[in-house]
Amino acid sequence: MDIKEIITSTVQKITSDEKLREKFMKDPVKTVEELTGVDLPDDAINKVVDGVKAKLTADKLGGLLGKFTK
């Protein structure tokens, strides 16, 4: 599984579970490691965490823009 797949999978899981999203916000590294079941090297886990945060932010902004266009 590559980093892009891990990010996509993690975002899907986090967006569908509010408690998981809260857990990710408190401790993103531990949450990603638990969700993937893989102990990634620090540089890889940081890329995944940054990618998940970016995707969550982009999705949130997209939702807000959708509200304004309606």
PyMOL Python script that loads the backbone (N, CA, C, O; Angstrom):
from pymol import cmd

cmd.read_pdbstr("""\
ATOM      1  N   MET A   1       0.850  -1.176   0.000  1.00  0.00           N
ATOM      2  CA  MET A   1       0.000   0.000   0.000  1.00  0.00           C
ATOM      3  C   MET A   1       0.899   1.244   0.000  1.00  0.00           C
ATOM      4  O   MET A   1       1.815   1.352   0.816  1.00  0.00           O
ATOM      5  N   ASP A   2       0.634   2.169  -0.910  1.00  0.00           N
ATOM      6  CA  ASP A   2       1.468   3.361  -0.945  1.00  0.00           C
ATOM      7  C   ASP A   2       0.846   4.475  -0.099  1.00  0.00           C
ATOM      8  O   ASP A   2      -0.272   4.339   0.398  1.00  0.00           O
ATOM      9  N   ILE A   3       1.570   5.552   0.054  1.00  0.00           N
ATOM     10  CA  ILE A   3       1.146   6.641   0.930  1.00  0.00           C
ATOM     11  C   ILE A   3      -0.182   7.238   0.474  1.00  0.00           C
ATOM     12  O   ILE A   3      -1.039   7.546   1.303  1.00  0.00           O
ATOM     13  N   LYS A   4      -0.360   7.404  -0.834  1.00  0.00           N
ATOM     14  CA  LYS A   4      -1.612   7.977  -1.347  1.00  0.00           C
ATOM     15  C   LYS A   4      -2.799   7.095  -0.972  1.00  0.00           C
ATOM     16  O   LYS A   4      -3.850   7.606  -0.586  1.00  0.00           O
ATOM     17  N   GLU A   5      -2.646   5.798  -1.078  1.00  0.00           N
ATOM     18  CA  GLU A   5      -3.714   4.868  -0.699  1.00  0.00           C
ATOM     19  C   GLU A   5      -3.992   4.936   0.799  1.00  0.00           C
ATOM     20  O   GLU A   5      -5.148   4.886   1.220  1.00  0.00           O
ATOM     21  N   ILE A   6      -2.956   5.047   1.591  1.00  0.00           N
ATOM     22  CA  ILE A   6      -3.119   5.133   3.046  1.00  0.00           C
ATOM     23  C   ILE A   6      -3.875   6.418   3.396  1.00  0.00           C
ATOM     24  O   ILE A   6      -4.767   6.405   4.244  1.00  0.00           O
ATOM     25  N   ILE A   7      -3.514   7.528   2.738  1.00  0.00           N
ATOM     26  CA  ILE A   7      -4.192   8.801   2.994  1.00  0.00           C
ATOM     27  C   ILE A   7      -5.666   8.685   2.632  1.00  0.00           C
ATOM     28  O   ILE A   7      -6.531   9.059   3.424  1.00  0.00           O
ATOM     29  N   THR A   8      -5.957   8.171   1.446  1.00  0.00           N
ATOM     30  CA  THR A   8      -7.343   8.045   0.993  1.00  0.00           C
ATOM     31  C   THR A   8      -8.157   7.168   1.938  1.00  0.00           C
ATOM     32  O   THR A   8      -9.270   7.529   2.322  1.00  0.00           O
ATOM     33  N   SER A   9      -7.610   6.034   2.307  1.00  0.00           N
ATOM     34  CA  SER A   9      -8.294   5.113   3.207  1.00  0.00           C
ATOM     35  C   SER A   9      -8.526   5.745   4.575  1.00  0.00           C
ATOM     36  O   SER A   9      -9.607   5.615   5.150  1.00  0.00           O
ATOM     37  N   THR A  10      -7.522   6.421   5.085  1.00  0.00           N
ATOM     38  CA  THR A  10      -7.616   7.058   6.400  1.00  0.00           C
ATOM     39  C   THR A  10      -8.658   8.167   6.396  1.00  0.00           C
ATOM     40  O   THR A  10      -9.447   8.282   7.334  1.00  0.00           O
ATOM     41  N   VAL A  11      -8.666   8.983   5.348  1.00  0.00           N
ATOM     42  CA  VAL A  11      -9.647  10.069   5.245  1.00  0.00           C
ATOM     43  C   VAL A  11     -11.063   9.503   5.214  1.00  0.00           C
ATOM     44  O   VAL A  11     -11.959  10.036   5.870  1.00  0.00           O
ATOM     45  N   GLN A  12     -11.269   8.438   4.465  1.00  0.00           N
ATOM     46  CA  GLN A  12     -12.598   7.822   4.399  1.00  0.00           C
ATOM     47  C   GLN A  12     -13.054   7.351   5.769  1.00  0.00           C
ATOM     48  O   GLN A  12     -14.211   7.542   6.144  1.00  0.00           O
ATOM     49  N   LYS A  13     -12.160   6.747   6.505  1.00  0.00           N
ATOM     50  CA  LYS A  13     -12.504   6.244   7.836  1.00  0.00           C
ATOM     51  C   LYS A  13     -12.780   7.389   8.803  1.00  0.00           C
ATOM     52  O   LYS A  13     -13.731   7.336   9.583  1.00  0.00           O
ATOM     53  N   ILE A  14     -11.947   8.423   8.752  1.00  0.00           N
ATOM     54  CA  ILE A  14     -12.081   9.549   9.675  1.00  0.00           C
ATOM     55  C   ILE A  14     -13.344  10.354   9.394  1.00  0.00           C
ATOM     56  O   ILE A  14     -14.022  10.788  10.325  1.00  0.00           O
ATOM     57  N   THR A  15     -13.663  10.555   8.128  1.00  0.00           N
ATOM     58  CA  THR A  15     -14.840  11.365   7.799  1.00  0.00           C
ATOM     59  C   THR A  15     -16.149  10.649   8.113  1.00  0.00           C
ATOM     60  O   THR A  15     -17.193  11.292   8.227  1.00  0.00           O
ATOM     61  N   SER A  16     -16.106   9.357   8.250  1.00  0.00           N
ATOM     62  CA  SER A  16     -17.337   8.618   8.535  1.00  0.00           C
ATOM     63  C   SER A  16     -17.540   8.350  10.027  1.00  0.00           C
ATOM     64  O   SER A  16     -18.539   7.744  10.413  1.00  0.00           O
ATOM     65  N   ASP A  17     -16.608   8.794  10.864  1.00  0.00           N
ATOM     66  CA  ASP A  17     -16.689   8.512  12.297  1.00  0.00           C
ATOM     67  C   ASP A  17     -16.224   9.737  13.090  1.00  0.00           C
ATOM     68  O   ASP A  17     -15.034  10.051  13.114  1.00  0.00           O
ATOM     69  N   GLU A  18     -17.161  10.420  13.731  1.00  0.00           N
ATOM     70  CA  GLU A  18     -16.850  11.652  14.474  1.00  0.00           C
ATOM     71  C   GLU A  18     -15.856  11.405  15.604  1.00  0.00           C
ATOM     72  O   GLU A  18     -14.959  12.219  15.822  1.00  0.00           O
ATOM     73  N   LYS A  19     -15.999  10.300  16.322  1.00  0.00           N
ATOM     74  CA  LYS A  19     -15.075  10.003  17.420  1.00  0.00           C
ATOM     75  C   LYS A  19     -13.661   9.786  16.894  1.00  0.00           C
ATOM     76  O   LYS A  19     -12.679  10.204  17.509  1.00  0.00           O
ATOM     77  N   LEU A  20     -13.581   9.131  15.753  1.00  0.00           N
ATOM     78  CA  LEU A  20     -12.278   8.898  15.134  1.00  0.00           C
ATOM     79  C   LEU A  20     -11.659  10.219  14.683  1.00  0.00           C
ATOM     80  O   LEU A  20     -10.449  10.412  14.800  1.00  0.00           O
ATOM     81  N   ARG A  21     -12.481  11.122  14.171  1.00  0.00           N
ATOM     82  CA  ARG A  21     -11.987  12.437  13.752  1.00  0.00           C
ATOM     83  C   ARG A  21     -11.422  13.197  14.958  1.00  0.00           C
ATOM     84  O   ARG A  21     -10.358  13.810  14.868  1.00  0.00           O
ATOM     85  N   GLU A  22     -12.137  13.153  16.082  1.00  0.00           N
ATOM     86  CA  GLU A  22     -11.669  13.815  17.300  1.00  0.00           C
ATOM     87  C   GLU A  22     -10.347  13.207  17.764  1.00  0.00           C
ATOM     88  O   GLU A  22      -9.429  13.922  18.166  1.00  0.00           O
ATOM     89  N   LYS A  23     -10.265  11.892  17.703  1.00  0.00           N
ATOM     90  CA  LYS A  23      -9.034  11.194  18.095  1.00  0.00           C
ATOM     91  C   LYS A  23      -7.877  11.605  17.192  1.00  0.00           C
ATOM     92  O   LYS A  23      -6.759  11.819  17.661  1.00  0.00           O
ATOM     93  N   PHE A  24      -8.156  11.714  15.891  1.00  0.00           N
ATOM     94  CA  PHE A  24      -7.120  12.130  14.943  1.00  0.00           C
ATOM     95  C   PHE A  24      -6.639  13.544  15.266  1.00  0.00           C
ATOM     96  O   PHE A  24      -5.441  13.818  15.197  1.00  0.00           O
ATOM     97  N   MET A  25      -7.546  14.429  15.613  1.00  0.00           N
ATOM     98  CA  MET A  25      -7.167  15.807  15.918  1.00  0.00           C
ATOM     99  C   MET A  25      -6.294  15.883  17.170  1.00  0.00           C
ATOM    100  O   MET A  25      -5.424  16.748  17.271  1.00  0.00           O
ATOM    101  N   LYS A  26      -6.524  14.978  18.122  1.00  0.00           N
ATOM    102  CA  LYS A  26      -5.742  14.972  19.358  1.00  0.00           C
ATOM    103  C   LYS A  26      -4.381  14.314  19.176  1.00  0.00           C
ATOM    104  O   LYS A  26      -3.377  14.814  19.684  1.00  0.00           O
ATOM    105  N   ASP A  27      -4.341  13.198  18.455  1.00  0.00           N
ATOM    106  CA  ASP A  27      -3.087  12.456  18.271  1.00  0.00           C
ATOM    107  C   ASP A  27      -3.072  11.823  16.880  1.00  0.00           C
ATOM    108  O   ASP A  27      -3.359  10.634  16.736  1.00  0.00           O
ATOM    109  N   PRO A  28      -2.737  12.613  15.855  1.00  0.00           N
ATOM    110  CA  PRO A  28      -2.821  12.120  14.482  1.00  0.00           C
ATOM    111  C   PRO A  28      -1.900  10.941  14.174  1.00  0.00           C
ATOM    112  O   PRO A  28      -2.300  10.017  13.466  1.00  0.00           O
ATOM    113  N   VAL A  29      -0.696  10.960  14.686  1.00  0.00           N
ATOM    114  CA  VAL A  29       0.262   9.893  14.377  1.00  0.00           C
ATOM    115  C   VAL A  29      -0.246   8.556  14.914  1.00  0.00           C
ATOM    116  O   VAL A  29      -0.282   7.563  14.188  1.00  0.00           O
ATOM    117  N   LYS A  30      -0.632   8.536  16.166  1.00  0.00           N
ATOM    118  CA  LYS A  30      -1.113   7.297  16.784  1.00  0.00           C
ATOM    119  C   LYS A  30      -2.375   6.798  16.086  1.00  0.00           C
ATOM    120  O   LYS A  30      -2.533   5.596  15.870  1.00  0.00           O
ATOM    121  N   THR A  31      -3.271   7.715  15.733  1.00  0.00           N
ATOM    122  CA  THR A  31      -4.517   7.336  15.077  1.00  0.00           C
ATOM    123  C   THR A  31      -4.251   6.712  13.716  1.00  0.00           C
ATOM    124  O   THR A  31      -4.842   5.687  13.379  1.00  0.00           O
ATOM    125  N   VAL A  32      -3.368   7.320  12.933  1.00  0.00           N
ATOM    126  CA  VAL A  32      -3.040   6.773  11.611  1.00  0.00           C
ATOM    127  C   VAL A  32      -2.401   5.398  11.750  1.00  0.00           C
ATOM    128  O   VAL A  32      -2.735   4.480  11.001  1.00  0.00           O
ATOM    129  N   GLU A  33      -1.496   5.252  12.690  1.00  0.00           N
ATOM    130  CA  GLU A  33      -0.854   3.955  12.890  1.00  0.00           C
ATOM    131  C   GLU A  33      -1.873   2.891  13.287  1.00  0.00           C
ATOM    132  O   GLU A  33      -1.793   1.752  12.826  1.00  0.00           O
ATOM    133  N   GLU A  34      -2.823   3.250  14.133  1.00  0.00           N
ATOM    134  CA  GLU A  34      -3.854   2.300  14.539  1.00  0.00           C
ATOM    135  C   GLU A  34      -4.762   1.933  13.366  1.00  0.00           C
ATOM    136  O   GLU A  34      -5.123   0.769  13.194  1.00  0.00           O
ATOM    137  N   LEU A  35      -5.129   2.931  12.562  1.00  0.00           N
ATOM    138  CA  LEU A  35      -6.014   2.678  11.428  1.00  0.00           C
ATOM    139  C   LEU A  35      -5.360   1.833  10.347  1.00  0.00           C
ATOM    140  O   LEU A  35      -6.016   0.994   9.728  1.00  0.00           O
ATOM    141  N   THR A  36      -4.086   2.048  10.122  1.00  0.00           N
ATOM    142  CA  THR A  36      -3.388   1.318   9.056  1.00  0.00           C
ATOM    143  C   THR A  36      -2.885  -0.031   9.533  1.00  0.00           C
ATOM    144  O   THR A  36      -2.720  -0.954   8.736  1.00  0.00           O
ATOM    145  N   GLY A  37      -2.641  -0.148  10.832  1.00  0.00           N
ATOM    146  CA  GLY A  37      -2.083  -1.384  11.359  1.00  0.00           C
ATOM    147  C   GLY A  37      -0.630  -1.567  10.966  1.00  0.00           C
ATOM    148  O   GLY A  37      -0.075  -2.663  11.046  1.00  0.00           O
ATOM    149  N   VAL A  38      -0.021  -0.458  10.535  1.00  0.00           N
ATOM    150  CA  VAL A  38       1.364  -0.504  10.089  1.00  0.00           C
ATOM    151  C   VAL A  38       2.167   0.530  10.870  1.00  0.00           C
ATOM    152  O   VAL A  38       1.723   1.664  11.053  1.00  0.00           O
ATOM    153  N   ASP A  39       3.338   0.134  11.322  1.00  0.00           N
ATOM    154  CA  ASP A  39       4.234   1.060  11.995  1.00  0.00           C
ATOM    155  C   ASP A  39       5.153   1.661  10.936  1.00  0.00           C
ATOM    156  O   ASP A  39       6.187   1.087  10.595  1.00  0.00           O
ATOM    157  N   LEU A  40       4.763   2.815  10.428  1.00  0.00           N
ATOM    158  CA  LEU A  40       5.519   3.457   9.360  1.00  0.00           C
ATOM    159  C   LEU A  40       6.702   4.230   9.923  1.00  0.00           C
ATOM    160  O   LEU A  40       6.673   4.664  11.074  1.00  0.00           O
ATOM    161  N   PRO A  41       7.749   4.405   9.109  1.00  0.00           N
ATOM    162  CA  PRO A  41       8.856   5.265   9.536  1.00  0.00           C
ATOM    163  C   PRO A  41       8.350   6.698   9.748  1.00  0.00           C
ATOM    164  O   PRO A  41       7.348   7.101   9.157  1.00  0.00           O
ATOM    165  N   ASP A  42       9.045   7.455  10.589  1.00  0.00           N
ATOM    166  CA  ASP A  42       8.600   8.804  10.935  1.00  0.00           C
ATOM    167  C   ASP A  42       8.356   9.690   9.719  1.00  0.00           C
ATOM    168  O   ASP A  42       7.362  10.415   9.674  1.00  0.00           O
ATOM    169  N   ASP A  43       9.247   9.642   8.736  1.00  0.00           N
ATOM    170  CA  ASP A  43       9.067  10.512   7.570  1.00  0.00           C
ATOM    171  C   ASP A  43       7.815  10.127   6.778  1.00  0.00           C
ATOM    172  O   ASP A  43       7.136  11.000   6.239  1.00  0.00           O
ATOM    173  N   ALA A  44       7.508   8.853   6.704  1.00  0.00           N
ATOM    174  CA  ALA A  44       6.321   8.396   5.988  1.00  0.00           C
ATOM    175  C   ALA A  44       5.049   8.730   6.761  1.00  0.00           C
ATOM    176  O   ALA A  44       4.065   9.175   6.169  1.00  0.00           O
ATOM    177  N   ILE A  45       5.059   8.521   8.072  1.00  0.00           N
ATOM    178  CA  ILE A  45       3.862   8.792   8.871  1.00  0.00           C
ATOM    179  C   ILE A  45       3.558  10.277   8.864  1.00  0.00           C
ATOM    180  O   ILE A  45       2.391  10.669   8.843  1.00  0.00           O
ATOM    181  N   ASN A  46       4.585  11.107   8.880  1.00  0.00           N
ATOM    182  CA  ASN A  46       4.360  12.554   8.837  1.00  0.00           C
ATOM    183  C   ASN A  46       3.762  12.978   7.496  1.00  0.00           C
ATOM    184  O   ASN A  46       2.928  13.882   7.454  1.00  0.00           O
ATOM    185  N   LYS A  47       4.170  12.347   6.417  1.00  0.00           N
ATOM    186  CA  LYS A  47       3.591  12.626   5.104  1.00  0.00           C
ATOM    187  C   LYS A  47       2.115  12.227   5.078  1.00  0.00           C
ATOM    188  O   LYS A  47       1.278  12.942   4.528  1.00  0.00           O
ATOM    189  N   VAL A  48       1.810  11.084   5.677  1.00  0.00           N
ATOM    190  CA  VAL A  48       0.425  10.616   5.724  1.00  0.00           C
ATOM    191  C   VAL A  48      -0.418  11.582   6.553  1.00  0.00           C
ATOM    192  O   VAL A  48      -1.501  11.980   6.125  1.00  0.00           O
ATOM    193  N   VAL A  49       0.060  11.956   7.720  1.00  0.00           N
ATOM    194  CA  VAL A  49      -0.677  12.875   8.592  1.00  0.00           C
ATOM    195  C   VAL A  49      -0.912  14.202   7.874  1.00  0.00           C
ATOM    196  O   VAL A  49      -2.023  14.732   7.897  1.00  0.00           O
ATOM    197  N   ASP A  50       0.125  14.737   7.239  1.00  0.00           N
ATOM    198  CA  ASP A  50      -0.021  15.999   6.505  1.00  0.00           C
ATOM    199  C   ASP A  50      -1.010  15.854   5.355  1.00  0.00           C
ATOM    200  O   ASP A  50      -1.805  16.760   5.105  1.00  0.00           O
ATOM    201  N   GLY A  51      -0.969  14.738   4.665  1.00  0.00           N
ATOM    202  CA  GLY A  51      -1.883  14.492   3.559  1.00  0.00           C
ATOM    203  C   GLY A  51      -3.325  14.374   4.026  1.00  0.00           C
ATOM    204  O   GLY A  51      -4.236  14.895   3.381  1.00  0.00           O
ATOM    205  N   VAL A  52      -3.534  13.689   5.147  1.00  0.00           N
ATOM    206  CA  VAL A  52      -4.880  13.540   5.694  1.00  0.00           C
ATOM    207  C   VAL A  52      -5.411  14.910   6.136  1.00  0.00           C
ATOM    208  O   VAL A  52      -6.562  15.247   5.857  1.00  0.00           O
ATOM    209  N   LYS A  53      -4.586  15.688   6.816  1.00  0.00           N
ATOM    210  CA  LYS A  53      -5.011  17.021   7.253  1.00  0.00           C
ATOM    211  C   LYS A  53      -5.366  17.890   6.051  1.00  0.00           C
ATOM    212  O   LYS A  53      -6.370  18.602   6.074  1.00  0.00           O
ATOM    213  N   ALA A  54      -4.556  17.835   5.011  1.00  0.00           N
ATOM    214  CA  ALA A  54      -4.818  18.633   3.806  1.00  0.00           C
ATOM    215  C   ALA A  54      -6.123  18.206   3.150  1.00  0.00           C
ATOM    216  O   ALA A  54      -6.913  19.049   2.724  1.00  0.00           O
ATOM    217  N   LYS A  55      -6.347  16.912   3.069  1.00  0.00           N
ATOM    218  CA  LYS A  55      -7.563  16.396   2.439  1.00  0.00           C
ATOM    219  C   LYS A  55      -8.797  16.761   3.267  1.00  0.00           C
ATOM    220  O   LYS A  55      -9.823  17.145   2.706  1.00  0.00           O
ATOM    221  N   LEU A  56      -8.707  16.647   4.578  1.00  0.00           N
ATOM    222  CA  LEU A  56      -9.828  17.014   5.434  1.00  0.00           C
ATOM    223  C   LEU A  56     -10.138  18.501   5.306  1.00  0.00           C
ATOM    224  O   LEU A  56     -11.306  18.888   5.269  1.00  0.00           O
ATOM    225  N   THR A  57      -9.115  19.330   5.241  1.00  0.00           N
ATOM    226  CA  THR A  57      -9.301  20.765   5.082  1.00  0.00           C
ATOM    227  C   THR A  57      -9.923  21.080   3.727  1.00  0.00           C
ATOM    228  O   THR A  57     -10.826  21.911   3.638  1.00  0.00           O
ATOM    229  N   ALA A  58      -9.450  20.427   2.682  1.00  0.00           N
ATOM    230  CA  ALA A  58      -9.991  20.653   1.341  1.00  0.00           C
ATOM    231  C   ALA A  58     -11.447  20.227   1.268  1.00  0.00           C
ATOM    232  O   ALA A  58     -12.266  20.925   0.671  1.00  0.00           O
ATOM    233  N   ASP A  59     -11.777  19.094   1.866  1.00  0.00           N
ATOM    234  CA  ASP A  59     -13.166  18.615   1.877  1.00  0.00           C
ATOM    235  C   ASP A  59     -14.064  19.582   2.638  1.00  0.00           C
ATOM    236  O   ASP A  59     -15.195  19.844   2.227  1.00  0.00           O
ATOM    237  N   LYS A  60     -13.558  20.107   3.744  1.00  0.00           N
ATOM    238  CA  LYS A  60     -14.333  21.044   4.558  1.00  0.00           C
ATOM    239  C   LYS A  60     -14.582  22.331   3.777  1.00  0.00           C
ATOM    240  O   LYS A  60     -15.692  22.862   3.790  1.00  0.00           O
ATOM    241  N   LEU A  61     -13.554  22.830   3.099  1.00  0.00           N
ATOM    242  CA  LEU A  61     -13.702  24.042   2.299  1.00  0.00           C
ATOM    243  C   LEU A  61     -14.656  23.819   1.137  1.00  0.00           C
ATOM    244  O   LEU A  61     -15.447  24.700   0.801  1.00  0.00           O
ATOM    245  N   GLY A  62     -14.585  22.651   0.526  1.00  0.00           N
ATOM    246  CA  GLY A  62     -15.494  22.329  -0.569  1.00  0.00           C
ATOM    247  C   GLY A  62     -16.940  22.322  -0.110  1.00  0.00           C
ATOM    248  O   GLY A  62     -17.832  22.768  -0.832  1.00  0.00           O
ATOM    249  N   GLY A  63     -17.169  21.816   1.088  1.00  0.00           N
ATOM    250  CA  GLY A  63     -18.513  21.798   1.644  1.00  0.00           C
ATOM    251  C   GLY A  63     -19.034  23.199   1.928  1.00  0.00           C
ATOM    252  O   GLY A  63     -20.209  23.494   1.712  1.00  0.00           O
ATOM    253  N   LEU A  64     -18.149  24.052   2.411  1.00  0.00           N
ATOM    254  CA  LEU A  64     -18.550  25.435   2.679  1.00  0.00           C
ATOM    255  C   LEU A  64     -18.857  26.177   1.388  1.00  0.00           C
ATOM    256  O   LEU A  64     -19.821  26.939   1.322  1.00  0.00           O
ATOM    257  N   LEU A  65     -18.046  25.958   0.368  1.00  0.00           N
ATOM    258  CA  LEU A  65     -18.286  26.606  -0.924  1.00  0.00           C
ATOM    259  C   LEU A  65     -19.610  26.140  -1.517  1.00  0.00           C
ATOM    260  O   LEU A  65     -20.338  26.924  -2.127  1.00  0.00           O
ATOM    261  N   GLY A  66     -19.912  24.870  -1.333  1.00  0.00           N
ATOM    262  CA  GLY A  66     -21.171  24.329  -1.835  1.00  0.00           C
ATOM    263  C   GLY A  66     -22.369  25.000  -1.189  1.00  0.00           C
ATOM    264  O   GLY A  66     -23.388  25.216  -1.845  1.00  0.00           O
ATOM    265  N   LYS A  67     -22.258  25.331   0.081  1.00  0.00           N
ATOM    266  CA  LYS A  67     -23.347  26.003   0.787  1.00  0.00           C
ATOM    267  C   LYS A  67     -23.566  27.410   0.225  1.00  0.00           C
ATOM    268  O   LYS A  67     -24.701  27.874   0.122  1.00  0.00           O
ATOM    269  N   PHE A  68     -22.476  28.078  -0.136  1.00  0.00           N
ATOM    270  CA  PHE A  68     -22.590  29.441  -0.641  1.00  0.00           C
ATOM    271  C   PHE A  68     -23.121  29.491  -2.066  1.00  0.00           C
ATOM    272  O   PHE A  68     -23.760  30.469  -2.454  1.00  0.00           O
ATOM    273  N   THR A  69     -22.866  28.461  -2.841  1.00  0.00           N
ATOM    274  CA  THR A  69     -23.320  28.478  -4.227  1.00  0.00           C
ATOM    275  C   THR A  69     -24.786  28.118  -4.361  1.00  0.00           C
ATOM    276  O   THR A  69     -25.380  28.339  -5.416  1.00  0.00           O
ATOM    277  N   LYS A  70     -25.375  27.572  -3.319  1.00  0.00           N
ATOM    278  CA  LYS A  70     -26.790  27.175  -3.378  1.00  0.00           C
ATOM    279  C   LYS A  70     -27.695  28.313  -3.073  1.00  0.00           C
ATOM    280  O   LYS A  70     -28.915  28.151  -3.080  1.00  0.00           O
TER     281      LYS A  70
END
""", "prot")
cmd.dss("prot")
cmd.show_as("cartoon", "prot")
cmd.util.cbc("prot")
cmd.orient("prot")
